[in-house]
Amino acid sequence: MADHDYNNDSADSAEEESSDSEGELCKTPKVDTTRRCCFAAANRRKTMDAVIAEMEHEPPSETKLSLIDLLCIGVGSTVGSGVFVLTGDVLPVAGPSASLSWIFAGAACLLSGFAYMELSARLPTRGSCYTFSYHGLGELWAVIGAFCITLEYGVSGAGVARNWSRKMGNFLGEDYKHVVFFYFGKGTWAANATAAELDDPYARTDHNYMDLSAAFLTAGCTLLLMGGLSLSKAVVNLMTLMKVLLVIFMVICGFLGASQNIFESGEVFAPGGISGVVNATTLLFFGFIGFDEVCCLSSKAKNASRTMPLALIGTLGIAAVVSFTAQLAISLISEPGKSSDFGTAFADKGWTVVSWIVCLGELILLPLVVLLSILPQPEVSATMATDRLIPSIFRKQSSDGTFVWGLALTGLIALVALALACPFSILWNVISLGVLLSFNLSNASLINIRYGNGGVVSQPRVAKLVFVIFVSAMVAGYINWKGILSLALHGKMPYLASFILGAAFTLLTVYLTIHLACRYSQIHEENQEEIFHAPCVPFIPVLAIYINSTLMADIEWKDHFVLFMMLGGWLLLYLLYPCLARKKSLEV
């Protein structure tokens, strides 16, 4: 492993001998014990030479991901809960007009997608937001980015496993629950629960239970990934094809079984009016989460600079079209104003066989989301280990390039434990916050890189200006939603202070963005024509930061508190690791 360059004069460049996965000695950088404070870490950036060195020293593998493979990964991880769950949940909010909300939500997601397209073409290596932030913002921001995408991938995968197990219990009945669920702690029951139900722990409505089947599913997906990319790639492609075919089947049946004319009038199509469409858009945005997963696999892609942007735009486009048509289909067969899902809607129509096929298909294909959630996690851990931020064992690879130890430690131990015992009802909103924050970090990274601050701070004033824009855009998004838009959409009078502060931060963001665009010049590269370039930088990335922050503001403050507590623990481990590693080396 080649030594990596960072633009920090205090970086420790010493090397130590260690053994790689094949038993051969290779030179690896020691743990960086020179990090003294967050300010020094924030200025320490990963140079382009270090990124190139990672790509050049990627072990040769016969298995590479084509555009079709990447599309299957992107679509497989994105098209899931949006079609099976959100399409029904959003009906009471916007009715059939929620189909338009899918388009608006996809367009909002595309704003951040542009940044991922360019960054994945510029930096075609593993790590996604972590690597983007390390190159464009600094080490501290990269660590925060790693925390966010760990929530998005590994942690959310364990949560999906528990959701799958709960659905399996509802499908198979009480006998299944008695075998795999073991409740603990204080419980809650339905308000109208009978005396017999109050004595039955399996009638509880809370999520405080040990889930053996979720743990086994997580372990099974991890073991499949440990078998190598060639094996898991075939499974992913097959299951993604089956998922798309299932959705097509659901849509066709929905159109054939239409029981109402949703285009009869404006009131029928959009019972919630404009506010309903807006509220639905904020909910459905999260149906696109997962599109950025392919960025973590850039190092395994064929011709990554060209393939990655196509994979990202293809994933978003396919997800938007599929979700739009699925929303129309469920609107045609569901009772107006009532939350439903495809399985329930078909059952209410008396289409028992169709309902059974939909429910069974969802149970068979939902594990694909678990598999794809775990897939990029060892890639992120390996990159952090290469950068000396976590133990080097996470970057040890087998002969085919699989991070076996990283998968074992994260998947078989950490994620299995989460799937077994963690009540995810308290974490889903936290995961959404982390995903949106990672989007913002990637957008800010793109702006910095465009103005020559990638890998090294060549324009300090621009770096400070980007930071101020980042903060002001987020504050403007929070104030405008919490204090104005959210209240107005619910028929309440916004606060005067919110108008003043919201306008002030919005105008500040606009002024600083225009000042950045007019006062400073973006860098011109020799291979500029070979790399996808996001349009209208810095305006679209700043707009994306503002919209993402508005969506974050729609999540309750208690979830923000949980996020900050978890992030604080993550940063504490980051700061303590060099000291612990140095103490261990001295004891040896």
C-alpha positions as CSV (number, residue, x, y, z in Angstrom):
1,M,0.0,0.0,0.0
2,A,1.5,3.3,-1.1
3,D,1.9,6.1,1.4
4,H,-0.7,8.8,1.0
5,D,-0.2,12.5,0.8
6,Y,-2.2,15.0,2.8
7,N,-1.8,18.7,3.0
8,N,-1.0,18.9,6.6
9,D,2.6,19.7,7.6
10,S,2.2,17.9,10.9
11,A,1.0,14.6,9.3
12,D,3.0,11.7,10.4
13,S,4.6,10.1,7.3
14,A,6.3,7.2,9.2
15,E,5.5,3.7,8.0
16,E,5.4,0.4,9.7
17,E,5.7,-3.2,8.4
18,S,2.5,-5.2,8.5
19,S,1.0,-8.2,6.8
20,D,-1.6,-8.0,4.2
21,S,-4.4,-10.6,3.5
22,E,-2.1,-12.8,1.6
23,G,0.6,-12.9,4.3
24,E,3.1,-10.7,2.4
25,L,4.7,-7.8,4.1
26,C,3.6,-4.4,2.9
27,K,4.3,-0.9,4.1
28,T,1.3,0.8,5.7
29,P,1.1,4.2,7.4
30,K,1.1,4.3,11.1
31,V,-1.8,5.8,13.0
32,D,-1.7,9.5,12.9
33,T,-0.9,10.5,16.5
34,T,-0.4,14.2,15.7
35,R,-4.0,15.2,15.6
36,R,-4.3,17.6,18.5
37,C,-7.5,19.5,17.9
38,C,-10.5,19.7,15.7
39,F,-9.1,22.9,13.9
40,A,-6.1,21.0,12.7
41,A,-8.2,18.1,11.6
42,A,-10.6,20.3,9.7
43,N,-7.8,21.7,7.6
44,R,-6.2,18.3,6.8
45,R,-7.4,17.3,3.3
46,K,-6.9,14.3,1.2
47,T,-4.9,15.2,-2.0
48,M,-5.7,14.0,-5.5
49,D,-2.4,12.0,-5.4
50,A,-3.7,10.0,-2.4
51,V,-6.9,9.3,-4.2
52,I,-5.1,8.2,-7.4
53,A,-2.8,6.0,-5.2
54,E,-5.8,4.2,-3.8
55,M,-7.2,3.6,-7.3
56,E,-3.8,2.3,-8.6
57,H,-3.3,0.0,-5.6
58,E,-6.7,-1.6,-5.8
59,P,-6.0,-5.3,-6.1
60,P,-6.9,-6.7,-9.6
61,S,-10.2,-8.4,-9.9
62,E,-11.9,-10.3,-12.7
63,T,-15.3,-9.0,-11.4
64,K,-16.0,-5.4,-12.4
65,L,-19.4,-3.6,-12.2
66,S,-20.9,-2.6,-15.5
67,L,-23.5,0.2,-16.0
68,I,-26.2,-2.5,-15.8
69,D,-24.8,-3.8,-12.6
70,L,-24.7,-0.4,-11.0
71,L,-28.2,0.4,-12.2
72,C,-29.4,-2.8,-10.5
73,I,-27.7,-1.8,-7.3
74,G,-29.1,1.7,-7.4
75,V,-32.6,0.7,-8.4
76,G,-32.6,-2.3,-6.0
77,S,-31.7,-0.1,-3.1
78,T,-34.0,2.9,-4.0
79,V,-37.2,1.2,-5.3
80,G,-38.5,-0.5,-2.2
81,S,-40.2,1.2,0.7
82,G,-41.3,4.1,-1.6
83,V,-43.4,1.9,-3.7
84,F,-44.5,-0.7,-1.1
85,V,-45.2,1.7,1.8
86,L,-45.0,5.4,1.0
87,T,-47.4,5.3,-2.0
88,G,-50.1,4.2,0.4
89,D,-49.1,6.3,3.4
90,V,-49.2,9.5,1.4
91,L,-52.8,9.1,0.0
92,P,-54.5,10.9,3.0
93,V,-52.1,13.8,2.5
94,A,-52.4,14.5,-1.2
95,G,-54.6,11.8,-2.8
96,P,-53.8,11.0,-6.5
97,S,-51.8,14.3,-6.8
98,A,-49.1,12.5,-4.8
99,S,-48.0,11.2,-8.2
100,L,-46.8,14.8,-9.0
101,S,-45.1,14.9,-5.6
102,W,-42.9,12.0,-6.7
103,I,-41.8,14.1,-9.7
104,F,-41.1,17.1,-7.5
105,A,-39.3,15.0,-4.9
106,G,-37.2,13.4,-7.6
107,A,-36.3,16.8,-9.0
108,A,-35.2,18.0,-5.5
109,C,-33.1,14.9,-5.1
110,L,-31.6,15.5,-8.6
111,L,-30.2,18.8,-7.3
112,S,-27.9,16.9,-4.9
113,G,-27.5,14.1,-7.5
114,F,-25.6,16.5,-9.8
115,A,-23.0,16.9,-7.1
116,Y,-22.6,13.1,-6.7
117,M,-22.4,12.7,-10.5
118,E,-19.5,15.1,-10.8
119,L,-17.7,14.0,-7.6
120,S,-17.9,10.3,-8.5
121,A,-16.4,11.1,-11.9
122,R,-13.7,13.2,-10.4
123,L,-12.9,10.9,-7.5
124,P,-13.7,7.3,-8.8
125,T,-12.8,5.5,-5.6
126,R,-14.7,4.1,-2.7
127,G,-16.0,6.2,0.2
128,S,-18.7,8.4,-1.4
129,C,-19.5,11.4,0.8
130,Y,-16.6,10.5,3.1
131,T,-14.0,10.8,0.3
132,F,-15.7,13.8,-1.3
133,S,-15.7,15.6,2.1
134,Y,-12.1,14.6,2.9
135,H,-10.9,16.0,-0.5
136,G,-13.1,19.1,-0.5
137,L,-13.7,20.1,3.1
138,G,-11.3,18.4,5.5
139,E,-10.8,15.4,7.7
140,L,-13.3,16.4,10.5
141,W,-16.0,16.9,7.9
142,A,-15.1,13.6,6.3
143,V,-15.5,11.8,9.6
144,I,-19.0,13.4,10.0
145,G,-19.7,12.2,6.4
146,A,-18.6,8.7,7.3
147,F,-21.0,8.7,10.3
148,C,-23.9,9.9,8.0
149,I,-23.4,7.2,5.4
150,T,-22.9,4.5,8.1
151,L,-26.4,5.5,9.2
152,E,-27.7,5.4,5.6
153,Y,-26.2,2.0,4.7
154,G,-25.2,-0.3,7.6
155,V,-27.6,0.9,10.3
156,S,-30.6,1.3,8.0
157,G,-30.0,-2.2,6.7
158,A,-30.4,-3.7,10.1
159,G,-33.6,-1.7,10.5
160,V,-35.0,-3.0,7.2
161,A,-34.2,-6.5,8.4
162,R,-36.4,-5.9,11.5
163,N,-39.2,-4.5,9.3
164,W,-39.0,-7.6,7.1
165,S,-39.2,-9.9,10.1
166,R,-42.3,-8.0,11.4
167,K,-44.0,-8.3,8.0
168,M,-43.1,-12.0,8.0
169,G,-44.7,-12.4,11.4
170,N,-47.9,-10.7,10.2
171,F,-47.9,-13.0,7.1
172,L,-47.2,-16.3,8.9
173,G,-49.2,-15.6,12.1
174,E,-48.6,-15.8,15.8
175,D,-46.7,-19.0,15.9
176,Y,-43.9,-17.4,14.0
177,K,-43.7,-14.5,16.4
178,H,-43.6,-16.9,19.4
179,V,-40.5,-18.5,17.9
180,V,-38.4,-15.4,16.9
181,F,-39.6,-12.5,19.0
182,F,-38.6,-12.1,22.7
183,Y,-39.9,-8.9,24.2
184,F,-38.2,-7.0,27.0
185,G,-38.6,-3.8,29.0
186,K,-41.8,-1.8,29.4
187,G,-44.4,-2.4,26.7
188,T,-47.3,-0.6,25.1
189,W,-50.6,-2.0,23.9
190,A,-53.4,-0.6,21.7
191,A,-55.8,1.7,23.5
192,N,-58.7,-0.7,22.9
193,A,-56.7,-3.8,23.9
194,T,-58.7,-6.5,25.7
195,A,-57.7,-8.1,29.0
196,A,-56.4,-11.1,27.2
197,E,-54.3,-9.0,24.9
198,L,-52.8,-7.1,27.9
199,D,-51.6,-10.4,29.3
200,D,-50.1,-11.4,25.9
201,P,-46.6,-9.9,25.3
202,Y,-47.0,-10.6,21.6
203,A,-49.9,-8.2,21.4
204,R,-47.6,-5.3,22.3
205,T,-47.3,-2.4,19.8
206,D,-43.8,-1.3,20.8
207,H,-40.6,-2.5,19.2
208,N,-38.7,-3.5,22.3
209,Y,-38.0,-7.1,21.4
210,M,-35.2,-9.4,20.4
211,D,-35.6,-10.5,16.8
212,L,-33.8,-13.7,15.8
213,S,-35.0,-13.8,12.2
214,A,-33.7,-10.2,11.6
215,A,-30.4,-11.2,13.0
216,F,-30.2,-14.3,10.9
217,L,-31.2,-12.4,7.7
218,T,-28.4,-9.8,8.4
219,A,-25.9,-12.5,9.0
220,G,-26.9,-14.4,5.9
221,C,-26.6,-11.2,3.7
222,T,-23.2,-10.5,5.2
223,L,-22.0,-14.1,4.5
224,L,-23.2,-13.8,0.9
225,L,-21.2,-10.6,0.4
226,M,-18.1,-12.3,2.0
227,G,-18.4,-14.9,-0.8
228,G,-17.2,-12.3,-3.3
229,L,-18.6,-9.7,-5.7
230,S,-19.2,-12.2,-8.5
231,L,-21.6,-14.2,-6.4
232,S,-23.4,-11.3,-4.8
233,K,-23.6,-9.4,-8.1
234,A,-25.6,-12.2,-9.7
235,V,-28.0,-12.3,-6.8
236,V,-28.5,-8.5,-6.8
237,N,-29.2,-8.4,-10.6
238,L,-31.7,-11.3,-10.4
239,M,-33.6,-9.9,-7.4
240,T,-33.7,-6.4,-8.8
241,L,-35.2,-7.8,-12.0
242,M,-37.8,-9.7,-10.0
243,K,-38.6,-6.5,-8.0
244,V,-39.1,-4.5,-11.1
245,L,-41.3,-7.2,-12.6
246,L,-43.4,-7.3,-9.3
247,V,-43.9,-3.6,-9.4
248,I,-45.0,-3.8,-13.1
249,F,-47.4,-6.6,-12.1
250,M,-48.8,-4.4,-9.3
251,V,-49.2,-1.4,-11.6
252,I,-51.0,-3.4,-14.4
253,C,-53.4,-4.9,-11.9
254,G,-54.0,-1.5,-10.4
255,F,-54.9,0.0,-13.7
256,L,-57.1,-3.0,-14.6
257,G,-58.9,-2.8,-11.3
258,A,-59.5,0.9,-11.3
259,S,-62.7,1.7,-9.3
260,Q,-62.7,5.5,-9.7
261,N,-61.8,8.3,-12.1
262,I,-59.1,10.2,-10.3
263,F,-59.1,12.9,-13.0
264,E,-62.8,13.7,-12.6
265,S,-62.1,17.1,-11.0
266,G,-59.4,19.1,-9.3
267,E,-60.9,18.2,-5.9
268,V,-60.7,14.5,-6.6
269,F,-57.2,14.6,-8.0
270,A,-55.8,17.0,-5.4
271,P,-58.0,16.9,-2.3
272,G,-55.3,18.5,-0.2
273,G,-54.6,21.3,-2.7
274,I,-51.2,22.8,-3.1
275,S,-50.4,22.3,0.5
276,G,-51.1,18.6,0.2
277,V,-48.7,18.3,-2.8
278,V,-46.0,20.2,-0.9
279,N,-46.4,18.1,2.3
280,A,-46.4,14.9,0.2
281,T,-43.2,16.0,-1.6
282,T,-41.4,16.3,1.8
283,L,-42.5,12.8,2.7
284,L,-41.7,11.2,-0.6
285,F,-38.2,12.7,-0.9
286,F,-37.1,9.9,1.4
287,G,-38.3,7.4,-1.2
288,F,-35.2,8.2,-3.2
289,I,-32.7,7.7,-0.5
290,G,-30.2,5.1,-1.6
291,F,-29.5,6.4,-5.1
292,D,-26.0,7.5,-4.0
293,E,-25.0,4.0,-2.9
294,V,-23.4,3.3,-6.2
295,C,-20.8,6.0,-5.4
296,C,-19.3,3.8,-2.7
297,L,-18.6,1.2,-5.4
298,S,-16.7,3.5,-7.8
299,S,-13.5,1.6,-7.4
300,K,-15.2,-1.6,-8.6
301,A,-16.8,0.0,-11.7
302,K,-15.7,-0.3,-15.3
303,N,-14.6,3.1,-16.7
304,A,-15.9,4.8,-13.5
305,S,-15.5,8.4,-14.7
306,R,-18.0,7.8,-17.5
307,T,-20.2,5.1,-15.9
308,M,-20.9,6.6,-12.5
309,P,-22.8,9.7,-13.7
310,L,-24.9,7.5,-16.0
311,A,-25.7,5.1,-13.2
312,L,-26.8,7.9,-10.9
313,I,-29.0,9.7,-13.3
314,G,-30.4,6.3,-14.5
315,T,-31.2,5.3,-10.9
316,L,-33.1,8.5,-10.2
317,G,-34.9,8.4,-13.5
318,I,-36.0,4.8,-13.2
319,A,-37.0,5.3,-9.5
320,A,-39.1,8.4,-10.4
321,V,-41.0,6.8,-13.3
322,V,-41.7,3.6,-11.3
323,S,-42.9,5.5,-8.2
324,F,-45.0,7.9,-10.3
325,T,-46.9,5.0,-12.1
326,A,-47.2,3.0,-8.8
327,Q,-48.8,6.0,-7.1
328,L,-51.3,6.4,-9.9
329,A,-52.1,2.7,-9.7
330,I,-52.7,2.6,-6.0
331,S,-54.8,5.8,-6.2
332,L,-57.1,4.0,-8.7
333,I,-57.9,1.0,-6.4
334,S,-57.8,2.6,-2.9
335,E,-60.6,4.2,-1.0
336,P,-60.2,8.0,-1.3
337,G,-58.6,9.6,1.7
338,K,-57.6,6.3,3.3
339,S,-54.1,5.1,3.9
340,S,-53.5,1.7,2.3
341,D,-50.9,-0.5,0.5
342,F,-51.1,-2.6,-2.6
343,G,-51.7,-5.9,-0.7
344,T,-54.5,-4.5,1.4
345,A,-56.1,-2.6,-1.5
346,F,-56.2,-5.8,-3.7
347,A,-57.6,-7.8,-0.7
348,D,-60.4,-5.2,-0.2
349,K,-61.3,-5.6,-3.9
350,G,-61.6,-9.4,-3.4
351,W,-58.5,-10.1,-5.4
352,T,-57.1,-12.6,-2.9
353,V,-54.6,-14.3,-5.2
354,V,-53.2,-10.9,-6.4
355,S,-52.9,-9.7,-2.8
356,W,-51.2,-12.9,-1.8
357,I,-48.7,-12.6,-4.7
358,V,-47.9,-9.0,-3.8
359,C,-47.4,-9.7,-0.1
360,L,-45.3,-12.8,-0.8
361,G,-43.2,-11.0,-3.4
362,E,-42.5,-8.2,-1.0
363,L,-41.3,-10.6,1.6
364,I,-39.1,-12.4,-0.8
365,L,-37.5,-9.3,-2.3
366,L,-37.2,-7.0,0.8
367,P,-34.0,-8.9,1.8
368,L,-32.4,-7.4,-1.3
369,V,-32.5,-4.0,0.4
370,V,-30.7,-5.5,3.4
371,L,-28.1,-7.0,1.2
372,L,-27.5,-3.7,-0.7
373,S,-27.4,-1.7,2.5
374,I,-24.6,-3.8,3.8
375,L,-22.7,-3.9,0.5
376,P,-21.1,-0.4,0.6
377,Q,-20.3,-0.4,4.4
378,P,-17.0,-2.3,4.2
379,E,-15.9,0.0,1.4
380,V,-16.3,3.1,3.6
381,S,-14.6,1.3,6.6
382,A,-11.7,0.3,4.3
383,T,-11.2,3.8,3.1
384,M,-11.1,5.1,6.7
385,A,-8.6,2.5,7.6
386,T,-6.4,3.4,4.7
387,D,-6.5,7.0,5.9
388,R,-5.5,5.8,9.4
389,L,-8.7,6.8,11.1
390,I,-9.7,3.3,12.3
391,P,-7.7,0.1,12.7
392,S,-6.0,-1.3,9.6
393,I,-7.8,-4.6,9.9
394,F,-10.8,-3.0,8.2
395,R,-8.9,-2.7,4.9
396,K,-7.5,-6.2,4.7
397,Q,-8.7,-7.9,1.5
398,S,-9.0,-11.4,0.2
399,S,-7.5,-12.3,-3.2
400,D,-10.6,-11.2,-5.0
401,G,-10.7,-7.8,-3.3
402,T,-13.4,-8.5,-0.7
403,F,-13.0,-6.8,2.6
404,V,-13.6,-10.0,4.6
405,W,-12.6,-8.6,8.0
406,G,-14.5,-5.4,7.5
407,L,-17.6,-7.4,6.6
408,A,-17.1,-9.7,9.6
409,L,-16.7,-6.9,12.1
410,T,-19.4,-4.6,10.8
411,G,-21.9,-7.1,9.4
412,L,-21.6,-10.3,11.5
413,I,-21.0,-8.4,14.8
414,A,-22.3,-4.8,14.9
415,L,-25.2,-5.0,12.4
416,V,-26.4,-8.4,13.6
417,A,-26.5,-7.0,17.1
418,L,-28.5,-4.0,15.9
419,A,-30.9,-6.2,14.0
420,L,-31.3,-8.4,17.0
421,A,-32.0,-5.9,19.7
422,C,-32.3,-2.3,18.6
423,P,-35.8,-0.8,18.5
424,F,-35.6,1.2,15.3
425,S,-38.7,3.2,15.8
426,I,-36.4,5.8,17.4
427,L,-33.8,5.7,14.6
428,W,-35.6,6.1,11.3
429,N,-35.8,9.9,11.5
430,V,-32.2,10.1,12.7
431,I,-31.1,8.1,9.7
432,S,-33.0,10.5,7.4
433,L,-31.3,13.5,9.1
434,G,-27.9,11.8,8.5
435,V,-28.6,11.2,4.9
436,L,-29.6,14.8,4.2
437,L,-26.6,16.1,6.1
438,S,-24.4,13.9,3.9
439,F,-26.0,15.4,0.8
440,N,-25.2,18.9,2.1
441,L,-21.6,18.0,2.8
442,S,-21.2,16.6,-0.8
443,N,-22.7,19.8,-2.3
444,A,-20.3,22.0,-0.2
445,S,-17.4,19.8,-1.2
446,L,-18.2,20.2,-4.9
447,I,-18.2,24.0,-4.6
448,N,-14.8,24.0,-2.8
449,I,-13.3,21.6,-5.4
450,R,-14.5,23.7,-8.3
451,Y,-12.8,26.8,-6.9
452,G,-9.4,25.0,-6.4
453,N,-9.7,23.9,-2.7
454,G,-9.7,20.2,-3.4
455,G,-6.9,18.5,-1.6
456,V,-5.2,21.7,-0.7
457,V,-6.6,25.1,0.4
458,S,-5.3,27.3,-2.5
459,Q,-7.9,29.9,-1.9
460,P,-8.5,30.4,1.9
461,R,-11.0,33.1,1.4
462,V,-13.2,30.9,-0.8
463,A,-13.0,28.1,1.8
464,K,-14.2,30.5,4.5
465,L,-16.9,31.9,2.2
466,V,-18.2,28.4,1.3
467,F,-18.4,27.5,5.0
468,V,-20.5,30.7,5.7
469,I,-22.7,29.9,2.7
470,F,-23.1,26.4,4.0
471,V,-24.2,27.5,7.5
472,S,-26.4,30.4,6.3
473,A,-28.3,28.2,3.7
474,M,-29.0,25.6,6.4
475,V,-30.1,28.2,8.9
476,A,-32.4,29.8,6.3
477,G,-33.9,26.5,5.4
478,Y,-34.6,25.7,9.1
479,I,-36.1,29.1,9.9
480,N,-38.2,29.4,6.7
481,W,-39.7,25.9,7.3
482,K,-40.1,25.8,11.1
483,G,-41.2,29.4,11.4
484,I,-43.1,30.2,8.2
485,L,-43.9,27.4,5.7
486,S,-44.8,24.7,8.1
487,L,-47.2,27.0,10.0
488,A,-48.7,28.4,6.8
489,L,-49.4,25.0,5.4
490,H,-51.3,24.1,8.6
491,G,-53.3,27.3,8.5
492,K,-51.4,29.0,11.3
493,M,-50.0,32.5,11.3
494,P,-46.2,32.6,11.0
495,Y,-44.1,34.5,13.5
496,L,-42.9,38.0,12.6
497,A,-39.4,37.2,13.9
498,S,-39.3,34.2,11.6
499,F,-40.1,36.4,8.6
500,I,-37.3,38.8,9.5
501,L,-34.6,36.2,10.3
502,G,-35.7,33.9,7.4
503,A,-35.4,36.8,5.0
504,A,-32.1,37.9,6.4
505,F,-30.4,34.6,6.1
506,T,-31.9,33.8,2.7
507,L,-30.7,37.2,1.3
508,L,-27.3,36.6,2.9
509,T,-27.1,33.2,1.3
510,V,-28.1,34.6,-2.1
511,Y,-25.7,37.6,-1.8
512,L,-22.7,35.5,-0.8
513,T,-23.4,32.9,-3.6
514,I,-23.5,35.6,-6.2
515,H,-20.4,37.2,-4.7
516,L,-18.6,33.8,-4.9
517,A,-19.7,33.3,-8.5
518,C,-18.7,36.8,-9.7
519,R,-15.6,37.5,-7.6
520,Y,-13.7,34.2,-7.9
521,S,-12.9,32.0,-10.9
522,Q,-13.3,28.3,-11.0
523,I,-10.3,26.1,-11.9
524,H,-9.9,24.9,-15.5
525,E,-8.5,21.3,-15.9
526,E,-6.8,19.7,-18.8
527,N,-9.2,16.7,-18.8
528,Q,-12.3,18.9,-18.3
529,E,-14.2,17.5,-21.2
530,E,-13.7,13.9,-20.0
531,I,-15.5,14.6,-16.6
532,F,-19.2,15.2,-16.1
533,H,-19.7,18.8,-14.8
534,A,-22.7,19.7,-12.6
535,P,-24.5,22.6,-14.1
536,C,-24.8,26.1,-12.5
537,V,-22.2,25.7,-9.8
538,P,-22.3,27.2,-7.1
539,F,-26.1,28.1,-7.5
540,I,-27.6,24.6,-7.8
541,P,-25.4,23.1,-4.9
542,V,-26.4,26.0,-2.6
543,L,-30.1,25.6,-3.6
544,A,-29.7,21.8,-2.8
545,I,-28.3,22.6,0.6
546,Y,-31.2,24.9,1.3
547,I,-33.8,22.4,0.2
548,N,-32.2,19.5,2.1
549,S,-32.1,21.7,5.2
550,T,-35.8,22.5,4.8
551,L,-36.5,18.8,4.7
552,M,-34.3,18.3,7.8
553,A,-36.3,21.0,9.6
554,D,-39.5,19.0,9.1
555,I,-38.1,16.3,11.4
556,E,-38.8,16.7,15.2
557,W,-36.2,18.3,17.5
558,K,-36.0,15.1,19.6
559,D,-34.6,13.3,16.6
560,H,-32.1,16.0,16.1
561,F,-31.0,15.6,19.7
562,V,-30.5,11.8,19.2
563,L,-28.5,12.5,16.1
564,F,-26.2,15.0,17.9
565,M,-25.7,12.6,20.8
566,M,-24.7,9.8,18.4
567,L,-22.5,12.1,16.3
568,G,-20.8,13.3,19.5
569,G,-20.0,9.8,20.5
570,W,-18.6,9.1,17.0
571,L,-16.4,12.2,17.1
572,L,-15.2,11.3,20.6
573,L,-14.0,7.9,19.3
574,Y,-12.3,9.7,16.4
575,L,-10.4,12.0,18.7
576,L,-9.5,9.2,21.1
577,Y,-8.4,6.6,18.6
578,P,-4.9,8.0,18.0
579,C,-4.2,8.1,21.8
580,L,-5.5,4.5,22.3
581,A,-3.5,3.2,19.3
582,R,-0.3,4.9,20.5
583,K,-0.8,3.5,24.0
584,K,-1.2,0.0,22.6
585,S,2.0,0.4,20.5
586,L,3.9,1.5,23.5
587,E,2.7,-1.5,25.5
588,V,3.9,-3.8,22.8
